[in-house]
Amino acid sequence: MAPQDGTNFPSFAQFIDDVASARHDEFTRRSRSATAGEDEFAAMRQHILGLYSGVDVPHSFVDDNGQIFDCVPIEDQPSLRGGAEGPAVPPDAPPQPAPRGEAPALPVQPQLRSDRLDKFGNPMSCPPGTIPMRRVTLEELARGRTLRDFFHKVPEGTGRHPRLSPAAIEANVHKYAHAFQVVDNLGGHSFVNIWDPNIGSQVFSLSQQWYAGGSPVQTVECGSQIYPGKYGTTQPVLFIYWTADGYQNTGCYNLDCSAFTQTNSAWAIGGTLSPSSVWGGAQYEVEVTWYFSGGNWWLYLGGTTASNAVGYYRGSLFGGGQLSRNAVDIDYGGEVVDITAWPPMGSGAFASSGWQFAAYQRDVYYFGVSGGAQSASLTASQPSPKCFTTAVGHAAPPWNEYFFFGGPGGTNCE
C-alpha cells in the first residue's frame, strides 16, 4: 500500500492497520512466504501486534538501507510495557586493565544523530524519552515456516555456540574462526573491526562477542552481521542476540521480542554500521562491552562509561541458570552459516594477512567475578582451517590481547 503521510514509506499507524487486516491466503499470494499454515500466520501477526500494542510513535525514519525505525517511548518498549518499574540505571563498567594507547583505526560513530537526514529528509534521530525500534514486518516473519523460526539465530534449525553447544544435526551449517578463554566472568570488552564481505546469496557472516555458560548453553551476544535474508541489505548491521536454553525455545535478535531493554537512543540496534574497512586502507571498528551489574547484562558501545550504555538483558531471563549469576566463557570471533558453499568471514582474508587485510578484534579483556578488569589470555580455534583461520597475539597498547581471523569460505570447509 502506498504511504499516506508524506514520509515516502508507510506511517506507523498504516503499518499497524495493514498487519491487523492481513489474511493468510491473500498474503501468501502476493508475498514470498514459507509459513506453514494459517495458524502460524496468525501467530506471526499477533506477535507483531503485541510488540506494538498501545504504542504511540511520534517519529519514524529509514536507515541507509531502507530499514524503517520507529521512535518508541522507552517505557512502552516490549520489555517494559505494562510493568511497574522504569528502566534500570546503568553503571560505569570497570576501567580497562592496560593502557589504551592511540587507536590504530577509526571509530564507527553511533548511527543516529540530529544532523543526519534519511533519503526522504526525515531526521535520523529519536525525540528525548524514546528509543529507535526496527520495524518488524509480516514479510520478514513469513520467510520462516513458524514464529519460532523467526526467533532462531539461523533461518532453519537452531543456533550454536562455537564451543559449548552440543553437536547437533544442523552443526555442519555453522563454521567458525574464534578465540576463547574459560574463566568466570561478568562480561568483557573488545574493539570489533568492521568489514563488508560479499556473501551473495549465502545466509550470513558475522563478527561478534559471546559470553556464555551452562548446559544447555546460555549466552549474551553482540557484533556486526551481514544477513540479507533478515535485514534486506548486504551491508553490516549491528546485532544482539541471547538464549537461555541452547538456542532451542528462547532467544531472539535485537528488539524482536521482549528480552532487551534499550536505554540509549544514539544506536539503532538492527541498523546499518558504516563505514566499513578498506582493503589495505582505512580501518573502522566498534568498541563493544558487556558487563553484568545489578542483576543485568549491560551492553556498552563506543566506550565503557554509563553514558555509553545502550541497554540490558535482565538476569532473570536466564532463570536460575549460569548467566543469572555470571558467565564462565568469553569468546570472540567469526561465524558463517550456509549449507553447501560458505560465505567469506571477516574481510575474506585469512588471519595471516594481518593488519589492513584480515579482520581483527583487539584490546580483549574481561571483568572478573571478584571485581576489576583483566587482560584476556585467548586460545585460538579454527575448526575449518581450509576456509577460515585464527591467529592470537599480545602486543603493546593499543593492541594488548588481540587476534586476526577470517577467510574466503567456499565449498570444501571441513
TIVEXGU-131609 format. One line per 5 residues: number of its first residue (from 1); their letters; for each residue x, y, z of C-alpha. Coordinates in pm, whole numbers, plus 50000, padded with zeros to 5 digits. Each point is the difference from the previous one (the first is absolute). Example, Ala and Ser with C-alpha at 12.3 -4.5 7.8 and 13.67 -1.06 7.14 Angstrom:
1 = as = 51230,49550,50780  50137,50344,49934 $
END
This chain:
1 = mapqd = 50000,50000,50000  50129,50348,49918  50107,50230,50283  49739,50250,50114  50187,50250,50214 $
6 = gtnfp = 50268,50143,49772  50289,49801,50150  50035,49780,49688  49960,49685,50209  49696,49868,50192 $
11 = sfaqf = 49922,50196,50315  49999,49808,50327  49621,50016,50022  49965,49872,49644  50251,49722,50069 $
16 = iddva = 49798,49882,50302  49674,50015,49802  50155,49794,49721  50122,49734,50244  49667,49983,50183 $
21 = sarhd = 49808,49954,49674  50242,49754,49836  49857,49659,49907  50199,49687,49934  49863,49910,49656 $
26 = eftrr = 50034,50351,49860  50344,50053,50154  50148,49679,49864  49878,50085,49650  50187,50330,49990 $
31 = srsat = 50304,49933,50221  50291,49759,50018  49873,49794,50290  50110,49666,50142  49752,50006,50288 $
36 = agede = 49870,49655,50093  49634,50096,50008  49727,50233,50115  50054,49936,50372  50370,50088,49981 $
41 = faamr = 49920,50306,49792  49751,50111,50267  50269,49951,50268  50242,50216,49800  49742,50272,49954 $
46 = qhilg = 49917,49994,50371  50367,50019,50094  50045,50321,49802  49683,50154,50141  50117,49903,50350 $
51 = lysgv = 50339,50166,49948  49827,50331,49930  49681,49969,50207  49890,50342,50126  50315,50172,49874 $
56 = dvphs = 49993,50361,49880  50284,50068,49754  50088,50370,49960  50258,49956,49722  50127,49744,49748 $
61 = fvddn = 50289,49993,49752  50194,49760,49779  50366,49908,50031  50257,49996,49721  49857,49678,49859 $
66 = gqifd = 49631,50074,50026  49922,49827,50329  49729,50187,50187  50050,50105,50361  49721,50124,50225 $
71 = cvpie = 50073,50218,50303  49829,49822,50291  49971,50150,50351  50254,49827,50223  49734,49876,50243 $
76 = dqpsl = 49789,49864,49710  50265,49774,49850  49902,49632,50029  50226,49917,50297  49855,50276,50220 $
81 = rggae = 49643,50047,49880  49745,49939,50272  50262,49967,50273  50012,50197,50322  50369,50083,49972 $
86 = gpavp = 50179,50229,49758  50331,49922,49834  50300,49918,50219  50277,50258,50044  50326,49899,49831 $
91 = pdapp = 50331,49987,50190  50344,50078,49869  50183,49682,49902  50331,49940,50183  50303,50176,49850 $
96 = qpapr = 50215,49816,49748  50292,49796,50141  50267,50134,49761  50077,50339,49845  49770,50078,49709 $
101 = geapa = 50253,50154,49761  49926,50191,49681  49735,49821,49795  50132,49842,49678  49661,50026,49831 $
106 = lpvqp = 49707,50238,49966  49691,49958,50218  49665,49922,49841  49777,50275,50137  49650,49945,50143 $
111 = qlrsd = 49757,49982,49709  49749,50253,50136  50080,50368,50025  49781,50309,49971  50204,50130,49705 $
116 = rldkf = 49934,49689,49787  49704,49975,49763  49873,49689,49829  49946,49985,49623  49653,50149,50045 $
121 = gnpms = 50119,50294,50211  49889,49858,50336  50237,50057,50295  50186,49677,50083  49956,50043,50373 $
126 = cppgt = 49736,49942,50265  49839,50260,50229  50105,50005,50367  49843,49720,50198  49973,49764,49702 $
131 = ipmrr = 50219,49730,49849  50028,49877,49638  49827,49669,49940  50057,49826,49668  49662,49934,49839 $
136 = vtlee = 49926,49626,49993  49780,49913,49703  49784,49705,49902  50212,49957,49689  50306,49938,50219 $
141 = largr = 49824,49757,50236  49835,49808,49717  50335,49903,49848  50005,49728,50267  49755,49715,50037 $
146 = tlrdf = 49920,50079,50364  50019,50291,50242  50276,49815,50187  50204,49990,49678  49996,50380,50004 $
151 = fhkvp = 50153,50005,50349  50277,49752,49919  50347,50131,49929  50007,49811,49668  49709,49980,49754 $
156 = egtgr = 49949,49624,50046  50084,49783,50298  50159,50154,50309  50311,50199,50074  50324,49877,50155 $
161 = hprls = 50276,50131,50221  50342,49931,49841  50117,49799,50304  49720,49932,50246  49716,49881,49777 $
166 = paaie = 49973,49624,49947  50050,49869,49647  49651,50026,49854  49861,49877,49673  50035,50345,49848 $
171 = anvhk = 50355,50046,50133  50162,49979,49660  49830,50320,49882  50203,50205,50252  50368,50077,49945 $
176 = yahaf = 50219,50195,50242  50335,50167,50052  50018,50134,50354  50200,50042,50320  49881,49917,50351 $
181 = qvvdn = 50089,49968,50366  49832,49788,50267  49974,50232,50299  49730,50113,50242  49905,50350,49887 $
186 = lgghs = 49751,50285,50011  50046,50081,49632  50280,50160,49805  50121,50228,49725  50151,50020,49652 $
191 = fvniw = 50024,50229,49700  49821,49828,49711  50142,50074,49653  49719,50066,49748  50012,49849,49650 $
196 = dpnig = 49745,49949,49724  50076,49663,49837  49808,49906,49687  49780,49711,50111  49773,49993,49695 $
201 = sqvfs = 49706,49763,50045  50154,49823,50302  49838,50022,50343  50217,50215,50228  50347,50101,50113 $
206 = lsqqw = 50077,50172,50330  50261,50117,50249  49889,50001,50362  50051,49950,50372  49843,49713,50196 $
211 = yaggs = 49982,49981,50382  49873,49656,50087  49954,49720,50250  49775,49720,50115  49856,49687,49847 $
216 = pvqtv = 49798,50059,49791  50209,50301,49913  49887,50353,50088  50144,50302,49818  49996,50374,49950 $
221 = ecgsq = 50142,50108,49664  50074,50310,49794  50183,50082,49681  49987,50083,49631  49800,49775,49767 $
226 = iypgk = 49932,49980,49627  49666,49816,49970  49807,50109,49690  49721,49748,50056  49908,50179,50324 $
231 = ygttq = 50096,50362,49948  49958,50038,49625  50352,50141,49962  50344,49860,49923  50169,50257,50225 $
236 = pvlfi = 50105,49933,50361  49734,50050,50266  50030,50046,50376  49838,49699,50168  49942,49850,50344 $
241 = ywtad = 49877,49653,50091  49937,49787,50311  49892,49651,50097  49920,49837,50333  49971,49639,49879 $
246 = gyqnt = 50251,49919,49730  49815,50188,49723  49702,49766,50024  49689,50179,50130  50141,50334,50117 $
251 = gcynl = 50191,50278,49830  49947,50266,49740  50184,50270,49812  50005,50368,50094  49662,50129,50128 $
256 = dcsaf = 49809,49729,49811  49858,49868,50328  49961,50136,50353  50347,49904,50129  50227,50305,49957 $
261 = tqtns = 49935,50341,50156  50155,50286,49804  50084,50316,50193  50210,50199,49751  49859,50144,49678 $
266 = awaig = 50334,50061,49826  50031,49646,49862  49755,49823,49770  50015,49630,50087  49943,49814,49675 $
271 = gtlsp = 50116,50307,49805  50282,50032,49750  50358,50054,50121  50215,50221,49779  50256,50072,49871 $
276 = ssvwg = 50163,49660,49954  50374,49934,49990  50191,50038,49674  50234,49731,49864  50351,50133,50067 $
281 = gaqye = 49859,50332,50119  49794,50159,50277  49876,49766,50271  49679,50049,50197  49897,49844,50329 $
286 = vevtw = 49733,50004,50270  50083,49974,50369  49769,49736,50153  49966,49919,50372  49772,49779,50210 $
291 = yfsgg = 49991,50042,50379  49779,49813,50247  49905,50239,50279  49694,50040,50222  49851,49681,49860 $
296 = nwwly = 50014,50124,49640  50225,49929,49701  50082,50352,49881  50115,50067,49644  50230,50298,49928 $
301 = lggtt = 50101,50131,49658  50271,50255,49928  50126,50015,50359  49958,49851,50345  49843,50279,50204 $
306 = asnav = 49633,50016,50096  49939,50244,49714  50111,49728,49755  49753,49742,50134  49748,49902,49731 $
311 = gyyrg = 49777,49776,50210  49983,49666,50178  49871,49645,50022  49850,49923,50342  50179,49720,50180 $
316 = slfgg = 49658,49854,50082  49966,49902,49632  50241,49717,50079  49793,49854,50284  50232,49842,50252 $
321 = gqlsr = 50251,49923,49724  50365,50094,49970  49949,50348,49849  49770,50102,50285  50327,50026,50201 $
326 = navdi = 50297,50025,49763  50144,49845,49685  50275,49736,49991  50122,50046,49643  50112,50304,49801 $
331 = dygge = 50003,49953,49624  50073,50229,49705  50017,49955,49626  49816,49907,49684  49713,49772,49903 $
336 = vvdit = 49857,49925,49656  49693,49797,49908  49899,49819,49684  49951,49643,49879  50230,49927,49705 $
341 = awppm = 50207,50314,49927  50104,50211,50299  50035,50378,49966  50313,50204,50075  50068,50082,50364 $
346 = gsgaf = 50146,50330,50122  50167,50167,49702  50013,49674,49805  50374,49970,50072  50172,49741,50219 $
351 = assgw = 50137,50107,50337  50357,49993,49867  49921,50298,49774  50023,50223,50310  49940,50370,50048 $
356 = qfaay = 49786,50183,49741  49917,49672,49827  49867,49748,50253  49719,50076,50246  50094,50033,50366 $
361 = qrdvy = 49880,50060,50351  50239,50175,50236  50041,50114,50361  49815,49693,50124  49942,49987,50375 $
366 = yfgvs = 49742,49871,50245  49846,50097,50333  50084,49758,50282  49729,49886,50239  50197,50143,50292 $
371 = ggaqs = 50019,50343,49835  50210,50195,49757  50115,49925,49646  50268,49759,49882  50168,49956,49664 $
376 = aslta = 49884,49686,49822  50222,49703,49922  49832,49861,49691  50022,49660,49835  49956,49995,49623 $
381 = sqpsp = 49750,49763,49841  49973,49937,49625  49797,49683,49942  49979,50066,49622  50355,50114,49914 $
386 = kcftt = 49961,49944,49626  49752,50288,49999  50046,50201,50323  50294,50055,50236  50082,50175,50330 $
391 = avgha = 50328,50144,50133  50024,50129,50359  50265,50248,50114  50090,50238,50280  50168,50335,49944 $
396 = appwn = 50048,50344,50151  49704,50240,50008  49777,50059,49815  49987,49632,49901  50054,49823,50334 $
401 = eyfff = 49838,49654,49965  49878,49968,49639  49939,49759,49714  49958,50002,49623  49746,49767,49845 $
406 = ggpgg = 49799,49919,49688  50028,49849,49657  49845,49968,49656  49755,49719,50070  49909,49761,49724 $
411 = tnce = 49867,49648,49956  50280,49794,50157  49978,50122,50360  50028,49684,50209 $
END
